[in-house]
Amino acid sequence: MIAGLLLLSFLTASAVTAVGIGMVGLPLWTGLILFPIIGSATLLAASVLVFAHRAAAQNHATEAQQDEHALA
């Protein structure tokens, strides 16, 4: 899971930096500064989404178990 999140953040940062340098014409030093910022932001956002998804699934399972006990 962690490896997938790291890979996602690395690929996103690489793509955005390459587009910025290649197509937009950003200077190289700007791309070197933006790469870790974009990678960190992507890693943080992906981690929050995974955590929220897991929490919702766990909450749903708990509610289903409580409903089963209430019906029994």
C-alpha positions as CSV (number, residue, x, y, z in Angstrom):
1,M,0.0,0.0,0.0
2,I,2.7,2.4,1.0
3,A,4.8,1.5,-2.1
4,G,1.7,2.2,-4.3
5,L,1.2,5.6,-2.7
6,L,4.9,6.5,-3.1
7,L,4.8,5.4,-6.7
8,L,1.7,7.4,-7.4
9,S,3.2,10.6,-5.9
10,F,6.5,10.1,-7.7
11,L,4.8,9.6,-11.1
12,T,2.5,12.6,-10.6
13,A,5.3,14.8,-9.6
14,S,7.4,13.6,-12.5
15,A,4.6,14.2,-15.0
16,V,3.7,17.7,-13.7
17,T,7.4,18.7,-13.6
18,A,8.0,17.4,-17.1
19,V,5.0,19.2,-18.5
20,G,6.0,22.3,-16.7
21,I,9.5,22.3,-18.0
22,G,8.8,20.9,-21.5
23,M,5.6,22.6,-22.5
24,V,5.1,25.6,-20.3
25,G,8.8,26.6,-20.3
26,L,9.5,26.7,-16.6
27,P,13.2,27.1,-15.7
28,L,14.9,24.0,-14.5
29,W,15.4,25.4,-11.0
30,T,11.7,26.0,-10.7
31,G,11.0,22.4,-11.7
32,L,13.5,21.1,-9.1
33,I,11.7,23.1,-6.4
34,L,8.2,22.1,-7.5
35,F,8.9,18.4,-7.8
36,P,9.1,17.6,-4.0
37,I,6.2,20.0,-3.3
38,I,3.9,18.3,-5.8
39,G,5.0,14.8,-4.7
40,S,4.4,15.6,-1.1
41,A,1.0,17.1,-1.8
42,T,0.0,14.1,-3.9
43,L,1.2,11.7,-1.2
44,L,-0.7,13.6,1.5
45,A,-4.0,13.7,-0.5
46,A,-3.8,10.0,-1.5
47,S,-3.1,9.0,2.1
48,V,-6.1,11.0,3.3
49,L,-8.3,9.4,0.6
50,V,-7.2,5.9,1.5
51,F,-7.7,6.5,5.2
52,A,-11.2,7.9,4.7
53,H,-12.1,5.0,2.5
54,R,-10.9,2.5,5.1
55,A,-12.7,4.3,7.9
56,A,-15.9,4.4,6.0
57,A,-15.7,0.7,5.2
58,Q,-15.0,-0.2,8.8
59,N,-17.9,2.0,10.0
60,H,-20.2,0.3,7.5
61,A,-19.1,-3.1,8.7
62,T,-19.7,-2.1,12.3
63,E,-23.2,-0.8,11.6
64,A,-24.1,-4.0,9.7
65,Q,-22.9,-6.1,12.7
66,Q,-24.9,-4.0,15.1
67,D,-28.0,-4.4,12.9
68,E,-27.5,-8.2,12.9
69,H,-27.4,-8.2,16.7
70,A,-30.5,-6.0,17.0
71,L,-32.5,-8.4,14.7
72,A,-31.4,-11.5,16.6
